[in-house]
């Protein structure tokens, strides 16, 4: 196979490989890196010795992802890559396409609770129909062992199903109400114990972990005199806030699983907010 033909064959597989790696790693950037590593290894390989290019590439990407996930267990801070810029759509909670994306984001949060081997077995078999014989080869285990890993992962995923759109919105609304009322215990009940809040400010990104820390910070911020509106942010229920004079202060989105908020993304950096194109609020039109 010529170099040009090999590159063309790889490009035909790229979209599927990125999709696999993204669900494995939860990060588009890491997924692209994993697929690029597969290409580098393919370029060093005698392509004529590969009987099944699709299977070979899936195996390589799977093993690269396993290495990345295991590395995160020892250096967890490496998994905190910067999330994409939020897409804000106000008062559009009926958008089916964005709702589907919301469920996808929540699924990634659930998958993040699985061990590396469980995650690979579940993603490859249940989401991409890769046979257990191939999954076992990637993991260095028997097909039966791979099947057991996928089954165990499936039970965990089914036990933590993402909420539907209306339920997610209700959880976020209750969370905001508790914050405004100063109900600290109410906030804790609505937050997952291991909730993670990524906040992008003018001073950089801040990551807060744990229900108590997040509840304390939210309660403090809720004391400020602001105007808020419900919004759909990257397919997730969120809030846009303005000052009483109409200045845009921030955008926040929440990921809800099992009736609790497991992740919060917020932006208060003026430069990032200016680039979002959020509709301005006129003080005279407020209620």
C-alpha positions as CSV (number, residue, x, y, z in Angstrom):
1,X,0.0,0.0,0.0
2,X,1.4,3.4,-1.0
3,X,1.8,6.2,1.6
4,X,-1.0,8.1,0.0
5,X,-3.3,5.2,0.0
6,X,-2.5,4.5,3.6
7,X,-3.2,8.1,4.6
8,X,-6.5,8.0,2.8
9,X,-7.5,4.7,4.5
10,X,-6.6,6.2,7.9
11,X,-8.6,9.3,7.3
12,X,-11.7,7.2,6.6
13,X,-11.3,5.7,10.1
14,X,-10.4,9.0,11.9
15,X,-14.0,10.1,12.7
16,X,-14.8,6.7,14.3
17,X,-11.5,6.6,16.2
18,X,-11.9,10.1,17.6
19,X,-15.5,9.2,18.7
20,X,-14.1,6.1,20.5
21,X,-11.3,7.9,22.2
22,X,-13.5,10.8,23.2
23,X,-15.9,8.5,25.1
24,X,-12.9,6.8,26.6
25,X,-11.1,9.9,27.7
26,X,-13.9,12.5,28.0
27,X,-11.7,15.1,26.4
28,X,-11.7,16.0,22.7
29,X,-8.1,17.2,22.8
30,X,-6.9,14.0,24.4
31,X,-8.9,12.0,21.9
32,X,-7.3,13.8,19.0
33,X,-3.9,13.1,20.6
34,X,-4.6,9.4,21.0
35,X,-5.7,9.1,17.3
36,X,-2.6,11.0,16.2
37,X,-0.5,8.6,18.2
38,X,-2.2,5.7,16.3
39,X,-1.3,7.4,13.0
40,X,2.3,7.7,14.0
41,X,2.5,4.0,14.9
42,X,0.7,3.1,11.7
43,X,3.3,5.1,9.7
44,X,6.1,3.0,11.3
45,X,4.3,-0.2,10.6
46,X,4.4,-2.3,7.4
47,X,0.8,-1.8,6.3
48,X,0.9,-4.9,4.1
49,X,1.2,-7.0,7.3
50,X,-2.1,-5.7,8.6
51,X,-5.1,-7.8,7.7
52,X,-7.8,-5.7,9.3
53,X,-6.8,-2.0,9.4
54,X,-10.0,-1.0,11.3
55,X,-9.4,-3.5,14.0
56,X,-5.7,-2.7,14.2
57,X,-6.3,1.0,14.7
58,X,-9.1,0.3,17.2
59,X,-6.6,-1.8,19.2
60,X,-3.9,0.8,19.1
61,X,-6.3,3.7,20.1
62,X,-7.8,1.5,22.9
63,X,-4.3,0.8,24.3
64,X,-3.3,4.4,24.1
65,X,-6.5,5.4,26.0
66,X,-5.9,2.7,28.7
67,X,-2.4,4.2,29.3
68,X,-3.8,7.7,29.5
69,X,-6.6,6.6,32.0
70,X,-4.1,4.7,34.2
71,X,-1.8,7.7,34.1
72,X,-4.6,9.9,35.4
73,X,-5.1,7.6,38.4
74,X,-1.6,8.6,39.5
75,X,-1.7,12.2,38.3
76,X,-5.4,13.2,38.4
77,X,-4.7,16.8,37.8
78,X,-3.7,16.0,34.3
79,X,-7.4,15.3,33.4
80,X,-8.4,18.9,34.1
81,X,-8.1,20.2,30.5
82,X,-9.9,23.4,29.7
83,X,-13.5,22.7,28.6
84,X,-14.7,24.2,25.3
85,X,-16.2,27.7,25.2
86,X,-19.8,27.5,26.3
87,X,-22.5,27.9,23.7
88,X,-25.4,29.9,25.3
89,X,-28.9,29.6,24.0
90,X,-31.4,31.4,26.2
91,X,-35.0,30.2,26.8
92,X,-34.6,27.3,24.3
93,X,-34.9,24.2,26.6
94,X,-37.0,22.4,23.9
95,X,-34.0,22.0,21.5
96,X,-33.8,18.3,20.9
97,X,-30.3,18.3,19.5
98,X,-28.9,20.2,22.5
99,X,-30.7,17.9,24.8
100,X,-29.0,14.9,23.2
101,X,-25.7,16.6,23.7
102,X,-26.6,17.2,27.4
103,X,-27.2,13.5,27.8
104,X,-23.9,12.8,26.1
105,X,-22.0,15.0,28.6
106,X,-23.7,13.4,31.5
107,X,-22.8,10.0,30.2
108,X,-19.2,11.0,30.1
109,X,-19.5,12.0,33.8
110,X,-20.9,8.5,34.6
111,X,-18.2,6.8,32.5
112,X,-15.6,8.6,34.5
113,X,-16.6,6.6,37.6
114,X,-15.5,3.4,35.9
115,X,-12.1,1.8,36.1
116,X,-10.0,2.0,32.9
117,X,-10.6,-1.6,31.8
118,X,-14.3,-1.4,32.6
119,X,-14.6,1.8,30.6
120,X,-12.8,0.4,27.6
121,X,-14.9,-2.8,27.6
122,X,-18.2,-0.9,27.9
123,X,-17.3,1.8,25.4
124,X,-16.0,-0.6,22.7
125,X,-18.6,-3.3,23.0
126,X,-21.8,-1.5,24.1
127,X,-21.3,1.8,22.2
128,X,-19.3,0.6,19.2
129,X,-20.2,-3.1,18.9
130,X,-16.6,-4.3,19.0
131,X,-16.6,-8.1,19.6
132,X,-15.4,-9.3,23.0
133,X,-12.6,-11.3,21.4
134,X,-11.1,-8.0,20.1
135,X,-11.8,-6.2,23.4
136,X,-10.0,-9.0,25.3
137,X,-7.0,-8.7,23.0
138,X,-6.7,-5.0,23.7
139,X,-6.9,-5.6,27.4
140,X,-4.7,-8.7,27.4
141,X,-7.6,-10.8,28.8
142,X,-9.9,-13.6,27.7
143,X,-13.2,-12.8,25.9
144,X,-15.1,-14.0,28.9
145,X,-13.1,-11.7,31.2
146,X,-13.8,-8.8,28.8
147,X,-17.5,-9.7,28.9
148,X,-17.5,-9.6,32.7
149,X,-15.9,-6.2,32.7
150,X,-18.4,-4.8,30.3
151,X,-21.3,-6.3,32.3
152,X,-20.0,-4.8,35.5
153,X,-19.6,-1.4,33.8
154,X,-23.1,-1.7,32.4
155,X,-24.6,-2.2,35.8
156,X,-22.9,0.8,37.1
157,X,-23.9,3.0,34.2
158,X,-27.5,1.8,34.4
159,X,-27.5,2.6,38.1
160,X,-26.5,6.2,37.4
161,X,-28.6,7.3,34.5
162,X,-28.6,10.9,33.5
163,X,-31.8,12.7,34.3
164,X,-34.1,13.9,31.5
165,X,-34.2,17.5,30.5
166,X,-37.1,18.6,32.8
167,X,-35.6,16.8,35.8
168,X,-32.2,18.4,35.2
169,X,-33.8,21.9,35.0
170,X,-35.8,21.2,38.2
171,X,-32.6,20.2,40.1
172,X,-30.8,23.3,39.0
173,X,-33.7,25.6,39.8
174,X,-34.0,24.0,43.3
175,X,-30.2,24.5,43.7
176,X,-30.5,28.2,42.8
177,X,-33.4,28.7,45.1
178,X,-31.5,27.1,48.0
179,X,-28.6,29.4,47.3
180,X,-30.8,32.5,47.3
181,X,-32.4,31.4,50.6
182,X,-29.1,30.7,52.3
183,X,-30.2,27.0,52.7
184,X,-26.7,25.4,53.1
185,X,-28.1,21.9,53.9
186,X,-30.4,22.2,50.9
187,X,-27.4,22.9,48.7
188,X,-25.6,19.9,50.0
189,X,-28.5,17.6,49.3
190,X,-28.5,18.8,45.6
191,X,-24.7,18.4,45.1
192,X,-22.9,15.1,44.5
193,X,-20.3,14.7,47.3
194,X,-17.6,14.7,44.7
195,X,-18.9,17.6,42.6
196,X,-16.4,19.4,40.6
197,X,-16.7,23.1,39.7
198,X,-14.5,24.7,37.0
199,X,-14.6,28.4,37.1
200,X,-12.9,30.6,34.5
201,X,-12.2,34.0,35.8
202,X,-10.1,37.0,34.7
203,X,-7.3,35.5,36.9
204,X,-7.4,32.1,35.3
205,X,-9.1,28.8,35.9
206,X,-10.1,27.7,39.4
207,X,-11.2,24.1,40.2
208,X,-13.2,23.5,43.4
209,X,-13.9,20.0,44.6
210,X,-16.4,18.6,47.0
211,X,-20.0,19.5,48.0
212,X,-19.1,21.6,51.1
213,X,-16.6,23.8,49.3
214,X,-18.9,24.3,46.3
215,X,-21.9,25.0,48.5
216,X,-20.0,27.6,50.5
217,X,-18.8,29.4,47.4
218,X,-22.3,29.4,45.7
219,X,-24.0,30.6,48.9
220,X,-21.5,33.5,49.1
221,X,-22.1,34.5,45.5
222,X,-25.8,34.3,45.8
223,X,-25.8,37.2,48.3
224,X,-24.9,39.6,45.4
225,X,-27.7,41.7,43.9
226,X,-28.0,40.2,40.4
227,X,-30.6,39.4,37.8
228,X,-30.6,35.8,36.5
229,X,-32.3,34.0,33.6
230,X,-32.5,30.3,32.9
231,X,-30.4,29.3,29.9
232,X,-29.3,26.2,28.0
233,X,-25.5,26.2,28.0
234,X,-23.9,23.6,25.7
235,X,-27.0,21.5,26.1
236,X,-27.1,21.6,29.9
237,X,-29.3,23.6,32.2
238,X,-27.6,26.8,33.3
239,X,-28.0,30.4,34.3
240,X,-26.9,33.7,32.9
241,X,-26.5,36.6,35.4
242,X,-26.4,40.3,35.1
243,X,-25.8,43.2,37.5
244,X,-28.8,45.5,38.3
245,X,-27.3,48.0,35.7
246,X,-27.4,45.4,33.0
247,X,-23.7,44.3,33.0
248,X,-23.1,40.7,32.1
249,X,-21.5,39.0,35.1
250,X,-21.3,35.3,34.3
251,X,-22.6,32.1,32.7
252,X,-23.0,28.8,34.5
253,X,-24.0,25.4,33.4
254,X,-24.6,22.2,35.5
255,X,-24.4,18.5,34.7
256,X,-27.0,16.5,36.6
257,X,-26.9,12.7,37.3
258,X,-29.2,10.8,39.7
259,X,-30.9,14.0,40.8
260,X,-27.7,15.7,41.9
261,X,-25.3,18.1,40.4
262,X,-22.0,16.4,39.6
263,X,-20.3,19.1,37.6
264,X,-20.5,22.9,37.3
265,X,-18.8,25.0,34.6
266,X,-18.8,28.8,35.0
267,X,-17.3,31.8,33.2
268,X,-16.9,35.2,34.6
269,X,-13.8,36.3,32.6
270,X,-15.1,39.5,30.8
271,X,-13.1,38.7,27.6
272,X,-14.6,35.2,27.3
273,X,-18.1,36.5,28.1
274,X,-17.8,39.2,25.4
275,X,-17.0,36.5,22.9
276,X,-20.1,34.4,23.7
277,X,-22.7,36.7,22.1
278,X,-25.1,36.6,25.1
279,X,-28.1,38.8,24.6
280,X,-27.8,41.9,26.8
281,X,-30.3,42.6,29.5
282,X,-32.1,45.9,29.8
283,X,-32.9,47.0,33.4
284,X,-36.2,48.5,32.3
285,X,-37.5,45.1,31.1
286,X,-36.7,43.1,34.2
287,X,-39.4,41.7,36.4
